[in-house]
């Protein structure tokens, strides 16, 4: 499992190759797809900070909570997070030093994640947005990875008349997965997350996740 601050949402908005997008039948579907395409372009150009304004308010709030918990010393800030958020915060501590975390905004971290290759060289090119269903101010698109349906959909919310990407369900799904794996391993969640992180190389000088 690759640690990255954006790993929980970049697959929702990744660029596609070899996948023909289905026709968008309604203006709303086209608007949702346009938001996806804007994020896709930003990611392909490694402009992670340009994706942040395309996220819902709750999504940005979640990412800021992860960043803020990673900035604070000790375990207490981490324990207040759900497992997927804790995984991201502990990963940030591992790959970024304290001074970097203090000065970097969420957008800065997004830029760093892309430039550092936290997502791997092919992740952006392997995903695509399939059919979109709009229901009121919410929409969901079938996320395709390697031309196969992913475990989670790409969710969108209309805020102020503009469609934005909602990553909260990705964190919820990730937390459920981590809770289940931790229970099966007989470890508490933080210990299980630390074990996952220990399998990855840490940046020299970064705080080791506990």
C-alpha angles and dihedrals in degrees: 000000000000116000114225135142090231098040092102095059112018092084088060092061104027125137119259134223128182093014123108110216113230119246114277104229102190136039089246092055089049091050091051090049090049090058089050091049092050090054091044091055093048092050093046088054091046092243098139094165089061089063095059095074088052092062127089119259091251091050092053090045090055092050091048090050089054092048093046093049090050090052095055120081124241134026100281096083090050094051091060090062128085113251097262091048090046090051090054094046093048089048091052091052089051097050102033128051123234094257091051093050092050094054102035124093122209088262091051090053090048090054091047092049092056096042092047091052095238088152095053124247097277106037095093092050097049103061135073142171115252129186116343127215119198122201113176109298094347130075136180130199130196107250113216123199116186086350091301128108113263124227093252130040127233105256128201135187127197110231120178090349093305125108113234133181116257115207098172093100089054090057090046091051091046091051092051091050093049092047091052095047092046091052092049091050093051091236130117115254098258093049091049092049091049089052090054091049092048088064090063127072113258124219112253111260095016121127112261113238115247 
